[in-house]
Amino acid sequence: MLTIGLDADDTLWENEAFFHLTQDDFVRLLSDHAEAGTIRARLHDTQIRNLEIYGYGVKAFTLSMIQTALELTGNAVPGGTIARLLALGQEMLRHPVHLLPGVAETLARLQGRRLILITKGDVLDQERKLASSGLAEAFDRVEIVQHKTPATYAAALCRAQVAPQDFLMAGNAMRSDVLPVIEIGGHGVLIPAALGWVHEHADDPDHPRFHRLGRIGELPALIERIEAASWGAGAG
């Protein structure tokens, strides 16, 4: 029986929409200093540069907004603007958790299987969202990591005593939830979200262990098909 890994943000609950809304506020705050497209591009570039320093999550995003504001204004950004950026980050950290459609029903259908939540970002924020979601009891293990790489997954599976070939990971991000798992020998399932971060985009791999679904409710049937095919191959 496959062990199932699930991503959290934009797989189980809404997340990226709040980043987009906050970025819109950021653009309005800096509109006197650059065009909207330039502001968004500079913020994105700053986020990418800071990934190795701050990692992912709201706190890292807030620091990148402040840094971008300083750069765009030649370090002359008003203190009130800095205060507003900090307030925007705090609002994101306090935002209620909204489960995505079909999540509760899908986890109920997967009850009895071994489920592992593997999510990246700020530990305190991810723990808060998991506790608020009401889903914590559904998972046998929770892994909050800074980056999702093949080595990260291999270490998590080693701790869980799961062989990569017996593992399936489902999430909305190709670079984080799918490609690294396929690389170590597992199944990667992409469930695209309505909104996504361009940094996570990649082409679909031409690989038998890659699977694309339209919604999370299709996951239990996919798992059954994979296990049936594996059992049939073993019987042969």
Protein Blocks (a to p, Z undefined) as FASTA:
>chain_A
ZZddddfehplpcfklmmmmmmmmmmmmmmmmocfklmmmmmmmmmmmmmmmnogajklm
mmmmmmmmmmmnoopacfklmmmmmmmmmmmmmpccdddehklmmmmmmgoiacdddded
jfklmmmmmmmnopmmmpmbdcddfbdcfklmmmmmmmnopafklcccddfbfklmmmmm
mmnopacdddddfbdcfklgccddddfkbccdfbfklmmmmmmmmmmmmmmmmmZZ
